[in-house]
Amino acid sequence: MLLQRLALCSRIPLDSRRHVCWLLTRPLSQVPQGRANSSSFAHRGELRQAKRIVVKLGSAVVTRGDECGLALGRLASIVEQVAMLQNQGREMMIVTSGAVAFGKQRLRHEILLSQSVRQALHSGHNQLKDMSLPLLEARACAAAGQSGLMALYEAMFTQYSTCTAQVLVTNLDFHDDQKRQNLNSTLQELLRMNIVPIINTNDAVVPPPEPNSDLQGVNVISIKDNDSLAARLAVEMKADLLIALSDVEGLYNSPPGTDDAKLIDIFYPGDQQSITYGTKSRVGLGGMEAKVKAALWALQGGTSVVIANGTHPKVTGHVITDIVEGKKVGTFFSEIKPAGPTVEQQTEMARSTGRTLASLQPDQRSEIICHLAELLTERKEEILAANKMDMDLAVSAGHLPPPMLKRLSLSSAKLNSLAIGLRQIAVAAQDSVGRVLRRTRVAQNLELEQITVPIGVLLVIFEARPDCLPQVSALAIASGNALLLKGGKEAANTNRILHQLTQEALSMHGVKEAVQLVSTREEVEDLCRLDKMIDLIIPRGSSQLVRNIQRAAKGIPVLGHSEGICHVYVDADASVDKVIKIVRDSKCDYPAACNAMETLLIHREILRTPLFDQIIDMLRTERVKIHAGPRFASFLTFSPSEASSLRTEYGDLECCLEVVDSMQEAVDHIHKYGSSHTDVIITENEDKAEQFLQQLDSACVFWNTSSRFADGYRFGLGAEVGISTARIHARGPVGLEGLLTTKWVLRGDGHTAADFSEHGTMQYLHENLPVGQPLAGQRDSN
């Protein structure tokens, strides 16, 4: 068998042979192992385990818009993805359309050429008259196009050192036992030799589909189109996954393009009655109804199925690999229906109930938050028991570093502190939603107001920090926002009980569903694609988490900071006592926090002074590892390890130490290497301090105080939903105010825009009115 595999290398160019031979001979431990049994995968995430995959290319995917010829760009990207998965060790098969379209293009060209020659001979000159093309029969087109289609696939796959083989089938090849066994044996041998079979119905000779025998059972499926062919082939070959690419995003609950049509993320057997099918594709034999029937038939046979769009120019180049990676693409068919709602249903419930929450009176929202604070102390033992389960699991797993374990842990003191903070938020909730920011009399009896309103639906993603859940929930309730929470699996038990208490508090005013906890297997990247349902994403966690979410978010604003590279600058006029105290607290109080000092900038005049020695001694005592900046290293004979980058967020008892010549140089350094989070100057020179505070463009800029003050509690916000380094909406610690936006309300008395036209009789007054009192005869928006 090994010799047979190695013989394939002789067909491949010399510069590719070593790579291909390695693929053919590598051990199986390096490739996906597929399913452990004959059942289909229950969740998208399990698709990563798929080893044997059938990719079905519908006619609309393969052919051009004019139905004559192939869509070469799409085919090239699909071939690249299939070859990449094949080279990962997966067994790939392609069920393709396109022979008829390719043959139609070829025959039309031949007919036109033949007619032009005859016309020229008949008329004696080359002037052509209008010529009509005869109707081309599909079987003849298939016969003319099949060889060209296969040649094209072979040429494309050769670019990736991948061999292909053509297999043409008809109904008889599946219904006749001997032929079916021969087909199975041939395909198994091709896959064993690392060859990609290209399978198509033999449209040149295929008979019409058998009546009343289509999709009636595993053994009597009628191969009337490539949907049914792909399903039958996937079951026959015990494939793990069937990817059916079409010209629509997936399965909708009603025809795409109609009002309120929604893409179905996961489809379960038994849901067929909830679907209204539209017309068939512009080309091909099967419509969406045929695809669904074929998909359910394959699912019954143990093969997972995803129907997705293979024609969208922005996703075609990675649609297949995205599906295999478990991303939320198209419609996934699953036999196991979860007990709870889908994340889309959760978001819809949150949005609907959130509107009711926003319409509550301020004292009602405050009452909900106060009740949640009471529950945190009354049900303390229940919360701590759940937290102990999470802590025990995390310790036994051994994958969480000590700072993360500290964040995961709850105590009676933490819960009491949480309750105090929530009561502060409850007070602030009395004057949040509906507050008038500006009131202007535009003209007589025409008044304009700008008032605060909720943003809408918030998605907050946080790691192993369960105390975040009640904090963020209270802020969302106070600001009238619906909330979708995605917590880390490390705190699953604690998050569950805290969410239950939150919903218990919300129930007192009938808005229980306004806060939802996502406990399904959805990946963060999938949540970030709900751009039509979520208005703002707030990540709380590591800089890597924030960066990942910022990259994944498509059309949804992200409020957060990607890194916390905070600086402390020690000026030449700094006080010794203040320096030691502030530097110690900024670095050592909580080194994993985003507002901890990462770079210490020291004025050059401080080098080789008692103050410098005291700073170094303090850092050594606190076991802080120092990395020397390039300038600092140049002053020393024997220096600490040089910093690999001046843009490093250590998140531990480590920091970079660098030397600057002036306050202005410190500002320039921070602008170049900082992350606009929090930066500090320590000096007794008031003029320098004011220049530092004015020139530095960071969310938080401090004078003679620790960087650790960049915190919602310390700012008097009651709590923070996160820290933002963005330039719009909110910066620094974001509390209740940062979760509000505004809308304009105009109250008139029959006014029209025409009244204020260039030659109109009315005039703009633009008279600013006080916001602390209502206009005469109007209700107070407060």
C-alpha positions in Angstrom: 0.0 0.0 0.0 2.9 2.4 0.8 4.4 1.8 -2.6 1.0 2.6 -4.2 0.9 5.9 -2.4 4.5 6.8 -3.2 3.8 6.0 -6.9 1.4 9.0 -7.0 4.4 11.3 -6.4 5.7 10.5 -9.9 2.8 12.4 -11.4 3.6 15.6 -9.4 6.3 18.2 -10.2 9.6 17.5 -8.4 9.4 20.6 -6.2 6.1 19.4 -4.7 6.9 15.7 -4.3 8.4 15.8 -0.8 5.4 17.7 0.6 2.9 15.4 -1.0 4.8 12.2 0.0 4.8 13.5 3.6 1.1 13.9 3.4 0.6 10.4 2.1 2.8 8.7 4.7 2.3 10.8 7.9 0.8 8.9 10.9 -3.0 9.1 11.5 -2.5 10.8 14.9 -1.8 14.0 13.0 -5.2 14.1 11.3 -8.8 14.5 12.5 -10.2 11.2 13.8 -13.9 11.8 12.8 -16.9 10.5 14.7 -16.7 7.9 17.4 -20.0 6.4 16.3 -22.5 6.6 13.5 -24.5 9.5 14.9 -24.2 13.0 13.5 -22.6 15.8 15.4 -24.8 17.6 17.9 -23.1 21.0 18.0 -21.3 23.2 15.5 -18.1 23.1 17.5 -17.8 19.4 17.0 -17.5 19.9 13.2 -13.7 20.4 13.8 -13.6 16.7 14.3 -15.0 15.9 10.9 -12.6 13.7 8.9 -14.6 12.7 5.9 -16.4 15.6 4.2 -18.6 15.9 1.1 -18.8 19.3 -0.5 -21.7 19.8 -2.8 -21.5 22.7 -5.3 -24.8 23.8 -6.6 -25.4 25.0 -10.2 -25.7 28.6 -9.0 -22.3 28.3 -7.3 -20.5 26.8 -10.2 -22.0 28.7 -13.1 -21.8 32.3 -14.1 -24.8 34.7 -13.9 -25.5 34.2 -17.7 -25.6 30.4 -17.2 -23.1 29.9 -19.9 -19.7 29.0 -18.6 -18.2 28.6 -15.1 -17.6 31.1 -12.3 -13.8 30.5 -12.3 -13.1 32.9 -9.4 -15.5 31.1 -7.1 -14.3 27.7 -8.2 -10.6 28.6 -7.6 -11.3 29.7 -4.0 -13.4 26.6 -3.3 -10.6 24.4 -4.7 -8.1 26.1 -2.5 -10.1 25.5 0.6 -10.8 21.8 -0.3 -7.1 21.3 -1.0 -6.1 22.9 2.3 -8.5 20.6 4.3 -7.2 17.6 2.3 -3.6 18.5 3.2 -4.7 18.7 6.9 -5.4 15.0 6.6 -9.2 15.1 6.0 -10.8 13.0 3.3 -12.6 15.4 0.9 -15.1 14.6 -1.8 -16.8 17.0 -4.2 -20.2 16.6 -5.8 -20.3 19.2 -8.5 -22.7 20.7 -11.1 -21.5 22.6 -14.1 -21.2 20.1 -16.9 -24.3 21.4 -18.6 -23.3 25.1 -18.3 -19.8 24.4 -19.5 -21.1 22.3 -22.4 -23.6 25.0 -23.3 -20.8 27.5 -23.6 -18.7 25.2 -25.7 -21.6 24.1 -28.0 -22.7 27.7 -28.5 -19.2 28.7 -29.5 -19.0 25.7 -31.9 -22.4 26.4 -33.5 -21.7 30.1 -34.0 -18.3 29.3 -35.5 -19.9 26.7 -37.8 -22.7 29.0 -38.8 -20.3 31.8 -39.6 -18.2 29.6 -41.9 -21.3 28.4 -43.7 -22.7 31.9 -44.0 -19.4 33.2 -45.4 -19.2 30.3 -48.0 -22.8 30.8 -49.0 -22.7 34.6 -49.4 -19.2 34.8 -50.8 -18.0 37.4 -48.3 -17.5 37.6 -44.5 -20.4 39.8 -43.7 -22.6 37.9 -41.2 -26.3 38.3 -40.9 -28.4 37.8 -37.7 -28.1 34.1 -36.7 -30.4 32.4 -34.2 -29.1 29.6 -32.0 -31.0 26.3 -31.9 -32.3 25.1 -28.5 -29.6 23.1 -26.9 -30.6 19.8 -25.2 -29.2 19.4 -21.7 -27.9 15.8 -22.2 -25.9 16.9 -25.2 -24.5 19.9 -23.2 -23.5 17.6 -20.4 -21.7 15.3 -22.7 -19.8 18.2 -24.3 -19.0 19.8 -21.0 -18.1 17.0 -18.6 -14.5 16.5 -19.9 -13.8 20.2 -19.9 -15.2 20.5 -16.3 -13.0 17.7 -15.1 -9.9 19.1 -16.9 -10.5 22.4 -15.1 -10.7 20.8 -11.7 -7.6 18.8 -12.3 -5.6 21.8 -13.4 -6.8 23.8 -10.3 -6.0 21.0 -7.8 -2.6 20.4 -9.4 -1.6 23.9 -8.1 -1.9 22.5 -4.6 -0.2 19.2 -5.4 -3.5 17.4 -5.0 -4.7 14.5 -7.3 -8.3 14.2 -8.4 -10.4 11.5 -10.0 -13.7 11.7 -11.9 -16.7 9.5 -10.9 -20.0 9.7 -12.9 -23.0 8.0 -11.4 -26.7 7.4 -12.0 -29.6 6.1 -10.0 -28.7 2.5 -10.9 -25.3 2.8 -9.3 -27.0 3.1 -5.9 -30.1 0.9 -6.4 -28.2 -2.0 -7.9 -26.3 -3.7 -5.0 -23.4 -4.8 -7.0 -22.9 -1.5 -8.6 -23.3 0.3 -5.3 -20.6 -1.9 -3.7 -18.3 -1.3 -6.7 -18.8 2.5 -6.3 -18.1 2.3 -2.6 -15.0 0.3 -3.1 -13.7 2.7 -5.8 -14.3 5.8 -3.6 -12.7 4.1 -0.6 -9.6 3.3 -2.6 -9.3 6.8 -4.0 -9.6 8.3 -0.5 -7.1 5.9 0.9 -4.6 7.1 -1.8 -5.2 10.8 -0.8 -7.1 11.6 -4.0 -10.1 13.9 -4.2 -13.0 12.3 -6.0 -15.0 14.7 -8.2 -18.5 13.2 -8.5 -21.3 14.2 -10.8 -24.5 12.6 -12.1 -24.0 11.2 -15.6 -26.3 13.8 -17.1 -25.6 12.5 -20.6 -27.5 9.3 -20.0 -29.4 9.8 -16.7 -33.1 8.8 -16.9 -35.9 11.0 -15.5 -36.4 10.6 -11.7 -38.6 7.8 -10.6 -42.0 9.0 -9.5 -43.1 8.7 -5.9 -39.7 7.3 -4.8 -37.9 10.5 -3.9 -36.5 10.6 -0.4 -38.7 8.0 1.0 -36.1 6.2 3.0 -32.4 5.3 3.3 -32.5 2.7 0.6 -34.8 4.2 -2.0 -33.6 7.8 -2.5 -34.0 8.9 -6.1 -30.9 10.6 -7.5 -32.8 13.4 -9.4 -30.4 16.2 -8.6 -27.1 16.9 -7.0 -28.7 17.5 -3.6 -30.1 14.0 -3.4 -26.8 12.6 -4.9 -24.7 14.3 -2.3 -27.0 13.1 0.5 -27.0 9.5 -0.8 -23.2 9.6 -1.3 -22.5 11.0 2.1 -24.6 8.3 3.8 -23.1 5.6 1.6 -19.6 6.7 2.4 -20.3 7.3 6.1 -19.2 10.9 5.8 -19.0 13.0 8.9 -20.1 16.2 7.2 -22.0 17.3 4.1 -21.5 21.0 3.1 -24.2 22.0 0.6 -23.2 25.3 -1.1 -26.0 27.3 -2.8 -26.8 30.9 -3.8 -28.5 31.7 -0.4 -27.1 32.2 3.1 -28.9 29.1 4.3 -32.4 28.1 5.3 -34.9 30.9 6.1 -38.2 30.6 7.8 -39.8 32.2 4.7 -38.5 32.9 1.2 -35.4 35.2 1.4 -36.1 38.7 0.5 -39.6 38.7 2.0 -40.5 40.8 5.0 -39.4 39.4 8.3 -37.5 36.5 6.7 -35.0 35.2 9.2 -32.0 32.9 8.7 -32.3 29.7 10.7 -29.1 29.0 12.5 -29.9 25.4 13.6 -32.6 23.3 12.0 -34.1 20.3 13.7 -36.1 17.4 12.3 -39.7 18.2 13.0 -39.4 21.9 12.2 -40.4 21.5 8.6 -43.9 22.8 9.2 -42.5 26.2 10.3 -40.9 26.8 6.9 -42.4 28.4 3.9 -40.4 27.6 0.7 -39.9 30.0 -2.2 -39.1 29.3 -5.8 -36.2 27.3 -7.1 -32.7 28.6 -7.9 -32.2 30.4 -11.3 -30.4 27.2 -12.4 -30.3 23.6 -11.4 -33.0 21.1 -10.7 -33.4 21.4 -6.9 -34.9 24.2 -4.8 -34.5 24.8 -1.1 -37.2 22.3 -0.3 -35.2 19.6 -2.1 -32.1 20.6 -0.2 -33.8 20.4 3.2 -35.3 17.0 2.3 -31.9 15.7 1.2 -30.2 17.2 4.3 -32.7 15.6 6.7 -32.3 12.3 4.8 -28.5 12.5 5.3 -28.9 13.5 8.9 -31.1 10.4 9.4 -28.2 8.4 8.0 -25.7 9.8 10.5 -24.1 12.6 8.5 -24.1 16.2 9.8 -25.2 18.8 7.2 -24.6 22.6 6.7 -26.3 24.6 3.9 -24.5 27.8 3.2 -23.9 30.5 0.5 -21.1 29.7 -1.9 -21.6 32.7 -4.1 -21.1 35.7 -1.8 -17.8 37.4 -2.9 -16.8 38.4 0.7 -17.2 34.9 2.2 -16.6 32.5 -0.6 -12.9 32.3 0.0 -13.3 30.9 3.5 -16.9 29.6 3.8 -15.9 25.9 3.7 -13.0 26.3 6.2 -15.2 28.5 8.5 -17.9 25.7 8.6 -15.3 23.0 9.4 -13.9 25.3 12.2 -17.4 25.4 13.7 -18.2 29.0 13.0 -21.8 30.1 12.7 -22.1 30.0 8.9 -25.3 29.0 7.1 -27.8 26.6 8.6 -26.6 23.6 10.7 -28.8 20.5 10.8 -28.9 18.8 14.2 -30.9 16.0 15.7 -30.5 17.2 19.3 -32.6 20.2 20.1 -31.4 22.1 23.2 -33.8 22.5 26.1 -33.3 26.3 26.3 -33.7 29.0 23.7 -31.1 29.8 21.1 -28.9 32.9 21.5 -30.9 34.6 18.8 -34.1 34.0 20.7 -32.4 35.2 23.9 -31.4 38.4 22.2 -34.9 39.0 20.9 -36.4 38.4 24.3 -33.8 40.8 25.9 -34.6 43.5 23.3 -38.4 43.2 23.7 -38.3 43.2 27.5 -35.5 45.8 27.6 -37.9 48.3 26.0 -40.3 47.7 28.9 -37.4 48.1 31.3 -36.6 51.5 29.8 -40.2 52.6 30.2 -40.3 51.9 33.9 -40.2 54.8 36.4 -36.7 55.6 37.8 -37.7 54.5 41.3 -38.9 51.1 39.9 -35.5 50.5 38.3 -33.8 51.6 41.6 -36.0 49.2 43.5 -34.9 46.3 41.3 -31.2 47.1 41.9 -31.7 47.4 45.7 -33.5 44.1 45.7 -30.6 42.5 43.9 -28.2 44.0 46.5 -30.3 42.4 49.2 -30.3 39.0 47.5 -26.5 39.1 47.3 -26.3 39.2 51.1 -29.3 37.0 51.8 -28.3 34.2 49.5 -24.6 34.5 50.3 -24.1 30.9 51.3 -25.7 29.7 48.1 -23.4 31.9 46.0 -20.2 31.0 47.9 -21.1 27.2 47.5 -21.4 27.6 43.8 -18.1 29.6 43.7 -16.3 26.9 45.7 -17.3 24.4 43.0 -15.8 26.6 40.3 -12.7 27.2 42.4 -12.2 23.5 43.0 -12.6 22.7 39.3 -10.2 25.4 38.3 -7.5 24.3 40.9 -7.8 20.6 39.9 -7.5 21.6 36.2 -4.5 23.7 36.9 -4.8 25.9 33.9 -5.6 29.2 35.6 -2.7 31.4 36.8 -2.8 32.9 40.3 -4.1 36.3 39.2 -7.1 34.7 37.4 -7.8 32.4 40.4 -7.9 35.6 42.6 -10.5 37.1 40.2 -12.5 34.0 40.2 -12.7 33.7 44.0 -15.6 35.3 45.9 -15.9 35.9 49.6 -18.3 37.4 52.1 -16.4 40.7 52.0 -16.5 40.8 48.2 -20.3 40.2 48.2 -20.8 42.9 50.9 -18.8 45.3 48.8 -20.8 44.4 45.7 -24.1 45.1 47.6 -22.8 48.6 48.6 -21.8 49.4 45.1 -25.2 48.3 43.7 -27.0 50.6 46.2 -24.9 53.5 44.9 -26.0 52.6 41.3 -29.6 52.5 42.5 -29.3 56.1 43.7 -27.8 57.2 40.4 -30.6 55.4 38.5 -33.1 58.0 39.8 -31.6 60.6 37.4 -30.5 58.7 34.3 -32.9 57.8 31.6 -35.0 60.7 30.2 -32.8 63.4 31.7 -33.0 66.6 29.7 -29.5 67.8 28.6 -30.6 70.7 26.4 -33.8 72.6 25.9 -34.2 75.2 23.2 -37.1 77.3 21.9 -36.6 77.1 18.2 -39.6 79.4 17.4 -42.8 80.4 19.1 -44.6 77.3 20.4 -41.8 75.1 18.9 -39.5 73.6 21.6 -36.6 71.2 21.1 -35.2 68.9 23.8 -32.2 66.6 23.9 -32.8 63.8 26.4 -30.9 60.7 27.5 -32.0 57.3 26.4 -30.7 53.7 26.6 -28.3 52.4 23.9 -30.4 49.3 23.3 -29.0 45.8 23.7 -25.6 45.4 25.3 -23.4 42.3 24.9 -20.9 42.1 27.7 -18.2 39.4 27.4 -16.2 38.7 30.5 -13.7 36.1 31.7 -13.3 34.4 35.1 -14.7 37.3 37.1 -18.2 36.5 38.4 -18.5 39.7 40.4 -18.7 41.4 37.0 -22.2 39.9 36.4 -24.2 41.8 39.2 -22.2 45.0 38.6 -22.9 45.1 34.9 -26.5 43.9 35.4 -27.1 46.8 37.8 -25.6 49.3 35.4 -27.8 48.0 32.5 -30.9 48.1 34.7 -30.2 51.6 35.8 -29.7 52.8 32.2 -32.7 50.9 30.9 -30.5 48.7 28.6 -31.2 45.1 27.7 -28.2 42.9 28.5 -26.7 39.7 27.0 -24.0 38.2 29.2 -21.3 35.8 28.1 -19.1 34.6 31.0 -16.1 32.4 31.1 -16.7 28.7 31.6 -14.4 28.8 34.6 -17.2 30.6 36.5 -20.1 28.7 35.1 -21.7 27.7 38.4 -21.2 31.1 40.1 -22.5 33.0 37.0 -25.6 30.7 36.9 -26.7 31.5 40.5 -25.9 35.2 40.1 -28.0 35.4 37.0 -30.9 33.6 38.7 -30.8 36.2 41.4 -30.7 39.0 38.9 -33.7 37.7 37.1 -35.5 37.2 40.4 -35.0 40.9 41.2 -36.1 41.9 37.7 -39.3 39.8 38.1 -40.7 42.2 40.7 -41.6 44.5 37.9 -42.2 42.0 35.1 -38.9 42.4 33.2 -37.2 39.1 34.0 -36.0 38.5 30.5 -34.2 41.8 30.1 -30.9 40.3 31.3 -29.9 37.0 29.6 -27.0 34.7 30.3 -25.6 32.9 27.2 -24.8 29.4 28.4 -24.9 27.7 25.1 -21.9 26.6 23.1 -21.8 29.7 21.0 -18.3 31.0 20.3 -17.6 34.7 21.0 -17.0 35.2 17.3 -20.5 34.0 16.5 -22.0 36.4 19.0 -20.1 39.2 17.4 -22.0 38.6 14.1 -25.4 39.4 15.5 -25.1 42.9 14.2 -28.9 43.3 13.6 -29.7 42.5 17.2 -26.8 43.9 19.4 -26.0 47.6 19.6 -22.8 47.6 21.7 -20.2 45.0 22.7 -18.3 45.5 25.9 -15.4 43.1 26.5 -14.0 42.7 30.0 -10.9 40.7 30.3 -7.4 40.3 28.9 -6.1 42.5 26.2 -6.1 39.4 23.9 -9.8 38.9 24.5 -10.5 42.6 23.7 -8.4 42.4 20.5 -10.1 39.2 19.4 -13.5 40.8 19.8 -12.5 44.0 18.0 -11.4 41.9 15.1 -14.5 39.6 15.1 -17.1 42.4 15.5 -18.8 43.0 12.2 -20.8 46.2 12.2 -21.2 46.4 16.0 -19.3 49.1 18.0 -16.9 47.8 20.6 -16.3 49.7 23.8 -13.0 48.8 25.5 -9.3 49.0 25.6 -7.1 46.5 23.8 -4.1 47.1 26.1 -3.3 48.8 29.4 0.2 50.0 28.9 0.3 52.6 31.7 3.2 54.9 32.4 4.5 56.6 35.6 6.9 59.4 34.9 9.2 60.5 37.8 10.2 64.1 37.2 13.4 65.7 38.4 11.4 67.8 40.9 9.5 64.8 42.4 9.1 64.2 46.1 11.0 61.1 47.4 8.2 59.9 49.6 5.5 60.3 47.0 7.6 58.5 44.4 8.2 55.4 46.4 4.5 55.3 47.6 3.0 55.9 44.2 5.3 53.6 42.2 4.8 50.7 44.7 1.0 51.0 44.5 0.9 51.5 40.8 2.9 48.3 40.1 2.5 46.0 43.1 -1.1 46.5 44.4 -2.7 44.4 41.6 -0.2 43.8 38.8 -2.7 41.9 36.7 -5.1 44.9 36.5 -5.3 47.0 33.3 -4.5 50.1 35.2 -1.2 48.8 36.7 2.0 50.5 35.8 3.9 48.7 33.0 6.6 51.3 32.2 8.5 53.5 34.7 10.0 56.6 33.1 12.7 58.4 35.1 14.3 61.8 34.5 18.0 61.4 33.7 19.0 63.7 36.6 17.7 61.1 39.0 20.1 58.4 37.9 22.8 57.6 40.5 21.0 59.5 43.2 19.6 58.2 46.5 16.1 58.4 45.1 17.0 56.1 42.2 18.6 53.6 44.6 15.4 53.7 46.8 13.2 53.0 43.8 15.3 50.1 42.7 15.5 48.7 46.3 11.7 49.0 46.7 11.1 47.1 43.4 13.6 44.5 44.4 11.9 44.0 47.7 8.5 43.7 46.0 10.1 41.1 43.7 9.4 43.1 40.6 11.5 42.0 37.6 13.0 45.0 35.7 13.4 45.1 32.0 15.8 47.9 30.8 14.8 50.2 28.0 17.5 50.8 25.4 18.4 54.3 26.8 18.5 53.1 30.4 20.7 50.1 29.3 23.2 52.4 27.7 23.9 54.0 31.1 24.8 50.7 32.8 27.8 48.4 32.7 25.7 45.4 33.9 22.0 46.0 33.1 18.9 43.9 33.6 17.5 42.0 30.6 16.7 44.5 27.9 13.0 45.0 27.1 12.0 43.1 24.0 9.4 45.9 23.3 8.5 49.2 24.8 4.8 48.4 24.1 4.6 45.4 26.4 1.7 44.9 28.9 3.3 42.5 31.4 0.3 41.9 33.7 2.6 40.6 36.4 5.4 41.7 38.8 7.4 43.0 35.8 8.0 46.4 34.3 10.1 48.3 31.9 12.4 51.1 33.2 13.5 53.8 30.8 15.3 57.2 31.0 14.1 60.5 29.5 15.7 63.9 29.4 12.6 66.0 30.1 8.9 66.1 30.8 8.3 66.8 27.1 10.3 63.7 26.1 8.2 61.7 28.6 5.0 62.9 26.9 6.4 62.0 23.5 7.5 58.6 24.7 4.0 57.9 26.1 2.3 59.0 22.9 4.5 56.7 20.9 4.5 53.6 23.0 1.4 54.0 25.3 -2.1 52.7 24.8 -4.0 55.8 25.9 -5.2 54.2 29.1 -3.7 55.8 32.2 -0.5 57.8 32.7 0.9 59.5 35.7 3.4 62.3 36.5 5.1 62.7 39.9 6.5 66.2 40.4 6.3 69.2 42.7 6.6 71.5 39.7 3.0 72.7 39.1 3.8 74.2 35.7 5.3 70.9 34.4 2.3 69.0 35.9 -0.2 71.2 34.1 1.7 70.9 30.8 1.7 67.1 31.3 -2.0 67.0 32.0 -2.9 69.2 29.0 -0.6 67.7 26.4 -1.0 64.0 27.1 -3.9 62.4 25.1 -4.9 59.5 27.3 -8.3 58.5 28.8 -6.9 59.1 32.3 -4.0 61.5 33.2 -3.0 61.8 36.9 -0.7 64.1 38.9 1.0 62.8 42.1 -1.4 59.8 42.5 -1.4 56.1 41.6 -2.5 54.8 38.3 -4.7 52.3 40.2 -7.2 55.2 40.7 -8.5 54.6 37.2 -11.4 52.6 38.4 -15.2 53.1 38.5 -15.6 52.7 42.2 -12.8 55.1 43.0 -14.2 57.6 40.5 -17.5 57.5 42.4 -19.4 55.8 39.6 -20.6 53.0 41.9 -19.3 50.4 39.4 -17.8 50.4 35.9 -18.8 48.4 32.9 -15.2 48.6 31.7 -12.5 51.1 30.7 -12.5 52.6 27.3 -9.6 54.1 25.4 -11.8 55.0 22.4 -12.1 58.6 21.2 -15.8 58.6 20.9 -18.8 58.2 23.2 -17.1 57.4 26.5 -13.5 57.3 27.8 -11.8 56.0 30.9 -13.9 54.1 33.5 -17.4 53.8 32.0 -20.2 53.9 34.5 -23.9 54.6 34.1 -23.4 57.7 32.0 -21.4 55.7 29.4 -24.4 53.4 28.8 -26.7 56.2 27.7 -27.1 58.0 24.4 -29.4 60.8 23.4 -32.4 61.5 21.2 -34.0 64.8 20.1 -37.6 65.5 20.9 -39.4 68.4 19.1 -42.8 69.6 20.3 -44.7 72.0 18.0 -48.1 73.4 17.2 -48.7 72.6 13.5 -45.3 73.8 12.3 -43.9 72.7 9.0 -40.5 72.9 7.4 -41.9 75.2 4.8 -42.6 77.8 7.5 -38.8 78.2 7.8 -38.0 78.3 4.1 -35.7 81.0 2.8 -38.7 83.3 2.0 -40.9 82.1 4.9 -42.5 84.3 7.4 -41.3 82.6 10.6 -37.9 83.1 12.2 -35.6 80.9 14.2 -35.2 82.1 17.8 -32.8 79.4 19.1 -33.4 80.6 22.7 -31.7 78.3 25.2 -34.0 77.5 28.1 -33.1 76.1 31.5 -33.1 72.3 31.8 -33.8 72.4 35.5 -37.5 73.4 35.0 -40.2 72.4 32.5 -41.5 74.7 29.9 -44.8 76.4 30.6 -47.7 74.1 29.9 -45.5 71.0 29.3 -44.8 68.0 31.4 -41.3 67.7 32.8 -39.3 65.0 31.0 -37.5 64.2 34.2 
